[in-house]
Amino acid sequence: WFPDRPGLATGLAIMGFGGGALIASPMSNQLMSLYGGGAEPENLVAGLTPTFVTLGIVYAVVIAAGAFVIRVPHPEWTPKGFDPSKVEAKPMQTKGNVSVRNAIRTPQFWLLWGVLFLNVTAGIGILENAAPMIQSYFGITAAAAAGFVGLLSIGNMGGRFIWSTTSDYLGRKNNYMMYLGVGAILYLLVALFGGGSIILFVLATLIIISFYGGGFSTVPAYLKDLFGVYQVGAIHGALLTAWSAAGVAGPLIVNSVVEAGEAAGKEGPELYTPGMFIMVGALVVGFIANVLVRPVSERFFEREDVKAKQAAALEDDN
């Protein structure tokens, strides 16, 4: 539905992924209270089962309703004012189509895997300890720290839409150079000077977390550019193993650094500064990996006659 604006499309979809937590968390708390849940363990358990049942029903209805209205556009349909024949090919856009089996054999797939892994790891570096970090740096209250975490959630959600949309104009590779290069500089600024200015700290971390969201939402369009539309959904699924791996590595790195600092008797910003420098290094490596991405070789393209037979077989099955 968005052949002219794939970055906008994935940004809209994945913005919902980031924004869901803003709804689900308070809704879960309200349901727990409604069903008699409370701070005491026995009350917590009492409200747990009906809360999960209610959430399951709500999710089932909403997701099924959303899936019900999904339609594939007519082959001859195009957005108003969009003429595919007049679209200029961009340097990083592959003209053919690549299957998921061949995609994972390309260096481009594994370079992008590393890019996503390192970008997400760096984002988690902020998310994992956002509240205790800002309290340690500036001595603010727990309530103010919670507000900071909420602000980061908004930055994460907004980054998924804003940066992915700009990639339609700047190009996916250029956007990732910004996510990784500027992100490394901002991490370095926080590590060196963040403890002296709360404004610098908040702005830098907000932009870093927006790059985390943007990197996650831009990658489907990046994959489409590199591998075509043939099996891009399956290729995206394979690439998301990088996000899963970062979900393990990011907290492990951050928490290990903090625990080592505490064991050495460090306090305040000193607890988090070594982790910041590690994230700078990770982003620099990711930046280099992104620079190395090139268009996919034609030897990985699917033959058109094979694709036509597969499409015909699928129509017969339907």
N, C-alpha and C positions, 0 to 999 in steps of 0.2 A: 504493500500500500504506500510505501514511501521510497520509490526508486530514486527520487531526486534528493532525499534527505535521510539517508540511513542512520546517520549519527543522531539526528533529532529523534528518530523512531526508537532506537535502542536507549537513548537517554530518558525518554518518557517512560518506557517499560521498566527500566532498572531503577529509575527514581522512586517508583512505587516499592521496589524491593527495599530501598534504604528507608523510605518513609513509613513502611509498615510498622516498624518498631515504635514509632511515635504514637501509634494508635493502640497496638497490641499490649504494650506494657501498662498504660493506665487502665485500659479496659479489663485486663486480667486482674489488676488490683481491685477494681470496683466489683468485679464478679466475686472475688474471694470474700470481700466484705459482705456482699449481698447474701452469700451462702453461709455466713457465719465464720469465715476465716478470720484469723487475728494473729497477733504476735506470738502467742503461745503455740508450741509444737502441735498439741492435740487439736487446737482450733484450726491451725494451718492445714492439717491433714483432713479435717472435716470438710473444709471448703474446696479442697483440691479436686476431688473427683467430679463434682457437678460443674466446676469451672472448666475443666478440660472437656467435658461432654458438651457444654454450651458453646465453647469455642469451636469444637469440632463440627457442630451443626451449622454454626454461622459461616465457617470457612467453606464447608461443603456446598452450602446454598450459593454463596457469593462466587466461588470459583466455578461451579457448574454453570451459573448464569453467564459468567464472563466467557466461558468456553463455548456456550451455546450460540452466542452471537458472532463468533469468529467466522469469517468467510474469506476465501481466496478471491482476489479480484479477477475479472474477466481477462483473458490473455491480451485483448486489444485495449484494455483500459489504461489510461495514463492520467496523472494529475493535471489539472487545468494549467495550460501554458507550458507543459513539459513535453519536449520532443526528443525522444531517445536518440534519434539520428543526428541531432545537433550537439549532443553532449561530447565535449572534448575528453579524450582519455587522459587520465592522470598518471604520472610516472609510476606510482606504486600500485596501480590497479591491474590485476591479472585479467587478460581477455578470455581465458578459458575457464574450465571448471575442474576442480580437484575433488576426488572422493576422500572420505575420512581415512581409508586404508593407505592411500598415497600421501595424504597430508602429514601424517605422523612420521613419514619417512623423509620429510624435507627439513633442511636446516632452519627454514623460516618458522616452522611450528615450534621447534625447541628454543629458538631465540625468543619468540614471543612468550613461550612458557616461562622462561627465565625473567623476562621483563615483567610479566604479571605477578610472578612470585615475589620479586624484589619490591615492586611497587606496593603490593598488599602488605608485605612484611613491614615496610616503612610506615604505612598507615596505621597498622596495628600497634606499632611502637608508640604512637600518640594515644590511641584509643584505650590501650590496655591499662595505663596508669594515669589517665587524664586528671581525675579528681585528686588523688594523692599528690600528683606532681605539682599542680598549681597551688595546692595548700602548702606543700613543702617549699616552693619557691617564694611565695608571697604571704603565707600565714593567714589566708582568708578562711571564712567559715565554711562548714560542710555544705550549708545551703547554697552559698555562692559557688562552691565547687560543682555542685549538682547542676546549677544553672550553666556553668561553663560546659559541662558534658552535654547538656541539651543543645547549646549553641553549636557544638561540634557535630551533633546529629543533623542539625539543619544544614551546616556546611557540607557534610557528607551527601545529604540528599540533593542539595542545590548543585553541587559539583557534578553529580551524575547527569544532570540535565544540561547545565550550562556548558561544561567543557566538551561533552559529547556532541552537542549541537555545533560548537565552534569548529569541531573537526571536519564538518562538511565543507568548510571554507579554507581552513589552514592545512588540512590533510592529517591523516591518522598518525603518521610517523612524526610529523612536526609537533603534534599535540603531546605525544609521549616524550619527545625530547624536552618539552616544557615541564611535564609532570615530574620527570626524573631529574633533569638539570636544575630547574628552579627549586624543586623540592630539596635537593641536596644542599643548595645554598641556604635555604631557609632553616633546615636542620642545623647547619653550621652556625648560623646566626643565633639560634636559640641556645645551642651548646655554649657559645662564647659570651653572648651578651643578654640572653633571655632573662636571666635572674635580676637584671638591673632595671627592667621596664616591663610592667604588666601589659602595656599596650602592644609592645613588640611581641611579647610572648603569645598573647591571644591572637593577634593578626597572623603571625607566622604559622601557628598551629592550625588555625582555621583554614588557611590556604593549603597547607600540607594535607589536611583531611579532605579538602575538596578535590585535590589531585588524586587521592586514594579513590574517592567515589568516581571521579572522571575516568581514571584508568580502568576501572571495572566496567563502566558503561560504554566506553569507546571500543573495547576489544571486539565485540561482535561485528561492528562495522569494519574494523581493521581486518578481521578474518574474511569478511565478504570481499574486501578489496583484493586480498592476497589469493584466496582459494575459490572465488566465485560463489554462486548461490546453490550449487548442486546438492551438497551435503553439509552446508555451513552450520546447521544446527547440531549435527553429530560432532563436527570438529570443535565447536564451542564447548560442547559437553566434555570432550577429551581435554581441552585446554583448562577447564575449570578445576582440574586436579591441582593446578598450580595454586589456586586460591585456597583449596583445602590444605595443601602442604604449608602454605603461609600461615594459615590459621593455627597450625601446630608450632611452626618455627618462631613466629613473631612473639607470642606470649612467652615461649621458652627462653628466647634470647633476653627479652626485657626483664622478666622476673629473675632470671639467673644473675643478671648484672646487678639488679637491686639487692638481691639476697647476699651477693658477694660484698657489696658495699656496706650493707648493714653489719655483716660479720666482721668487716674491717673497721667498724666504728664510724663510718661516714654518715653525714646528715645533710639535709637540705638538698640543694641542686647537685652536690657532689654524688649523690646516689644515682642520678639519672644521666649525668654528662657522658660517662663512658658509653652508655647505650645509644646516646645521640650520635656519637662519632661512628659507632657501628652502622647505624642507619645511613649516615652520609656515605660510607663505603659501599653499602648495598645499593644505594641509588646510583652511585657512579658506575658500578658494574652493570646495572640495568640500562643506564644511558648508553654505554658502549655496545651492549647487546642490541639495543634498538637501532643504533647507527649502522650495525652490520646487516640489518634486514634488507633484502633485495627482492624484486619480483620473482615469483616462482617460475622455475624452468618449465618449458613446454613439455618436456618428457614426462611430467607428472599429470598432464591434462587427461581428462576422460575423452575417449573417442565419441564423436557425435552419434555414430550408428549404434554404439553400445547403450548410450543414454536413451536413444529413441526406443530400443527394444525394452529397456527397463520401464520406461514410461508406459509403453503399450501393455506390458504385463501387469502393471499396477492398475491400469484402467480396466483390464479384464477381471482382475480380482474384485474391483469395486462394483 
